[in-house]
Amino acid sequence: MKLDGKVALITGSGRGLGQAMALLFASEGADIAVNDIDPVNAEETAKQITQMGRKAIAIKADVGEPDEVDMMVDRVINELGGIHILINNAGLFDGGVPTIKSSVDVWDRVIKTNLRGTYLCCRRAGQWMINHRTGKIVNMSSIAGIGGFAPRAAYGPAKAAIAYLTRSLAIEWAQYNINVNCIAPGQVMTEMYKEEIERGIINLESRLKRIPLGRLQEPEDIANAALFLISDAARNITGIVLPVDGGWLAYDM
C-alpha cells in the first residue's frame, strides 16, 4: 500500500474533494485526521474510514483561527502519532458577486479561510515535519488563481497567493526533505459547484463547451492527483502547481 504507516491531516474533508481524498488515502493505508467546520460531516467521514480498517479522528476546527489550528495539530500528533501528510483543502467561494457590489466581510472571510488557513496549517504542521525531516504538503489552488475569472475578487486572489506560498515553502523546506506542491482544480462537480449551478452563477453548458475533454472533473480526479504528489513516485517533485482541468488552461481561443 502506497501510504502504509502514514498519517494524513486533510482540512475540509467532511465532504467533496476533501472527503474523496480522505477515503482514497485510507484505502492506500493511511490513518486520517478529518477536519471540517461541520462536525457531523467530519464524524461521518471518519466513520467510513474506520469501517475500512484504518484509524481516523474527526476534528471540528476553523482553519483561519491560530488557536484552533494549534489544537487540531496537537490532537493529530497526540492521537495518531504525527503528521506525515498535510492537505490544505478547506475553502470558501466568494459567491460570484460583481466586485462593486461585493461585501468586504465576505472578502475577509474568503481570504481568512482559503489563504490564511493554508498558511496557518502549513506553519503549524511544518514544525513537526521539520523536526522529523519528512513531510508531504499539497495545497489547493484553482484555475481561477492562474487564469482570469470574473467575478472572483476574493477567491481568485486567494488561490493565486496559495500558489505563490506553495513555491516559497517548497524552496524554504526542501532542506528538510519536505515536498510542497499545489493542485489547481478546474470545474469539479462538488456540492458547492452544484449549488452555484442551481443559483444560476454557473452556466454548465457553456463551461462544458470550454473544456477540451468535454467533461467536468469528479472529486476522485483531484484525489488521484493528490495521491500521486504525496507518494514516493513524486519524491523529486516540489514547488509545482498542477492543473487538473480537462485542458481548460491549455485552451487559448
Secondary structure, 3 states (H helix, E strand, C coil): CCCCCCEEEECCCCCHHHHHHHHHHHHCCCEEEEEECCHHHHHHHHHHHHHCCCCEEEEECCCCCHHHHHHHHHHHHHHHCCCCEEEECCCCCCCCCCHHHCCHHHHHHHHHHHHHHHHHHHHHHHHHHHHHCCEEEEEECCHHHCCCCCCCCCHHHHHHHHHHHHHHHHHHHHHHCEEEEEEEECCECCHHHHHHHHCCCCCHHHHHHHCCCCCCECHHHHHHHHHHHHCHHHCCCCCCEEEECCCCCCCCC
